Amino acid sequence: MNINMTKSKHTKKTSFISSEHLAELRRATLIASAGASTRLEGSKLSDKEVEQIANIVFGRKQESQTS
């Protein structure tokens, strides 16, 4: 197997991620990371609560809750 060929195929596949999808992946990663970090410090915030705080801080409209 040619390593360069495999690497170029992988790079080619990642170039097809839409900017909207990439932004949502970054946001989800930020929320999960921030939630985990605060829990390591003793906070009891869930990822959903961290997301609500991020929505307030970054001015994103809250989606309707289906709980």
RAUR-V94733 format. One record per backbone hydrogen bond with DSSP energy under -1.0 kcal/mol. NH is the residue of the N-H (numbers start at 0). CO is the residue of the C=O. Records with the same first field share a line. If there is no record, write none. Layout:
# RAUR-V94733
NH = CO + CO
This chain:
# RAUR-V94733
5 = 1
6 = 2
7 = 3
8 = 4
9 = 5
10 = 6
11 = 7
12 = 8
13 = 9
14 = 10
15 = 12
16 = 13
21 = 17
22 = 18
23 = 19
24 = 20
25 = 21
26 = 22
27 = 23
28 = 24
29 = 25
30 = 26
31 = 27
32 = 28
33 = 29
34 = 30
35 = 31
36 = 32
37 = 33
38 = 34
39 = 35
40 = 36
41 = 38
42 = 37
49 = 45
50 = 46
51 = 47
52 = 48
53 = 49
54 = 50
55 = 51
56 = 52
57 = 53
59 = 54
